[in-house]
Amino acid sequence: MSLMDEARQVAAEFEYSAEAVNKGVKEFIKEMDEGLQKVGATMSQIPTYVTAVPNGTEKGLYMAVDLGGTNFRVCSIHLNGDTTFSLTQSKVAIPRELMVAKTAQELFSFLARQIQVFLKTHHEEHYEAGVRRRKTMSATDGYKDEENFYLGFTFSFPVEQVGINSGKLIRWTKGFDIQDAVGKDVCALLQEEIDKLHLPVHVAALVNDTVGTLMARSYTSPGKTGTLLGAIFGTGTNGAYVERLDKVKKMASMNGSDYDKSTGEMIINTEWGSFDNHLSVLPNTPYDEDLDKQSVNPGIQMFEKRISGMFLGEILRRAMLSMMNRSHVAFLKDEHSGVNDVHSTTTIDDNSALYKQWGLDTSFLSIVSEDHSPNLRIVRQTLDRDLSVSAASFEDAEAVKLLAVAIGKRAARLSAVALGAIVISTGRLNKDTINTSTTAITTGGKSSDTEAKTSEAVKEEDVIDIGVDGSVVEYYPGFEDYLREALREIPEIGPEGEKRIRIGIAKDGSGVGAALIALVARGAEKSQSHNIPARARSMG
């Protein structure tokens, strides 16, 4: 068997048929429903207490902070009311000693001081006036909330969210270990330190970055209907979508705080990375099995392990090693230089990243998959640069590209399972569910080619809008085309339904998205105090 025949055989292991896509969609919808019924389901389906999405006309100045790892970001976002915004930000590294501090107060005091520095630097007049008011007015008198900055807090650690601005830390990850904070409300911890500094800031919302992606897209998207779904396809993968409140049955048994019920809807954070952990419908190659066994969390996040950027490079690495270990296949090795088109013998350095777990970055797949240069020159250069494979033959490069394309295509088609299931489950394909009474808005920037095509072919009120973010969907060549091909193969969607789906990049869910959730939280507070509905675009 020739090298290319062998490569085609391995690539075929990653084929994900139309029949498999449809089985996946049915299982996904089933797990979505289970997650809405009870706590502890395979797919968490976490209520976010966010009950409205923006419509692009909102105005005002809001703040957002993002604690997602070793850095802390502080932003102010000015919403211009025409789907555009301006953003000012600063970023500071978290000192290592604070990541393992003895008390939560040490870390959150540091975070509050960074907010203070940001306000002094970028909003000095507002800051000084706010501090003066708070120092001179008694707590019982209070102060006007319009004199406060409303802040969205993106906190990328596991929390049990019990209200729009309330969530108890379940555990630390990413090198943090402050046991004193576990079980405490992280928003309250931050607010307490903010208040000690007399800052004019109200922590209005606890934010998941995927929910933020949905909000950012809904504010900036062209058209009348609100965004249905925000999805991340990057280092990890997750989705948040708009659900009818009457379907979220588990809310009745949850000990959450009060929330605005006037819209009849709530954004649900799916945590879909854990879809089908039991592998009833997901594809499972030997490369997937080995990756999972040697991962830090075997048996969980099985959907994510087939889609996200953290894992695609590792799947390719294992597939390449499997071919190299087949004695009858001349892959990345030559009997003599005469059989290599560059008239040299292929060699692999002993310290090559090819031999190291996680040694192959997913960006490698993007570079290889889009190479159309003569003799696949770029693939060969990348093999040399990233994997220390010198003098790879044209056939070697062809085989690597074939595998990279197969793995990326499978990831895209799997992604269509999640998007397709949510479109079907929410009934968005049924025209009766679409609210067309909102006012058309103007777009605040360039639409993608896909958005432009969709808008031309479909009436605006029939468009199903989806916001996406992440390196895989943004940079892997053909990802959206493969995804759309799979959507057309789902009978409930088909070619006509696929045309109605508009997919657009939504950037900075932890910044502008968080600010928009703070805006919605402020509207909900006001509507509850005045007993009137918050103004926002219909999510249905």
Summary of the structure (lengths in Angstrom):
residues: 540
radius of gyration: 25.1
end to end distance: 55.5
largest distance: 88.1
contacts: 1907
relative contact order: 0.18
helix: 46%
strand: 17%
